């Protein structure tokens, strides 16, 4: 109902990077946040003029206006799993200070090259659980990273410790129980125990391990995870239902109709989040 993960790519040999994926040849895409960066990691992504990134950041800006009682230019941002810095660099146009944290060294080094001239953007090569800062952040973004976190408790322990009083976490994540797994497009893949998922993925795609993408949760699972913390959270609908980020550019009539129906059902009752393709969450720790 709320598509979050990119799913199409115009084939070509040139290396292209947008959002959370790197297209490396005519058949392969790899997750930036993946610990298995040398393996194919899912459905390729159509890097169409940065509209998805711009749409996502506009959603973040609207969330900041609604939930953070500060002028945008005085807001400090931490982008967790920032990849090549596309979202971080776009957010630097709106917010006062942006920090990106990326665990993969080669991706981090490329991000430094691409964004070296942006004065209010700093990038660091760390896992979030290993990142330390003397200052805290008003806004922490977490774009489609949750499903790659083997130890999310460690990561979010650190994230909450870095969050300012009255700050928010803005999180997007795929739904484990969406029919088609959102990295590989295989039906029911994310529903299976990991050993069976590995076999299925190897037979279908020739890829031996699903582990890196296997940590997604359903609606109840996301609620149970954040119930561990002294925080308030809400699942939110997009501010702009036509944003390129909601569906990542897919605008075919049937797809648009399904999205519209899904949003209407969620607006009618939150139970229907169980059937959403993905989640948008705003999380605030209790002070």
Protein Blocks (a to p, Z undefined) as FASTA:
>chain_A
ZZfbdcbdcddfbdcdehjbccfbfkbccdfklmblmbcebjddddehhlmmmmmmmmmm
mmmmmmmccdfklpccddehklnolmmmmmmmmmmbdcdddfblklmmmmmmmmmmpmkb
ccddddfklpccfbdcfbdcdehkllmmmblmlmmmmmmmmpcghiacddddddfklmba
cklopghklmpcfklmmmmmmmmnopabfklmmmcccfklmmmmmmmpccdddddddfbl
mbfkgoghpacfklmmmmmmmmmmmmmpmklmmmpfbdcddddddZZ
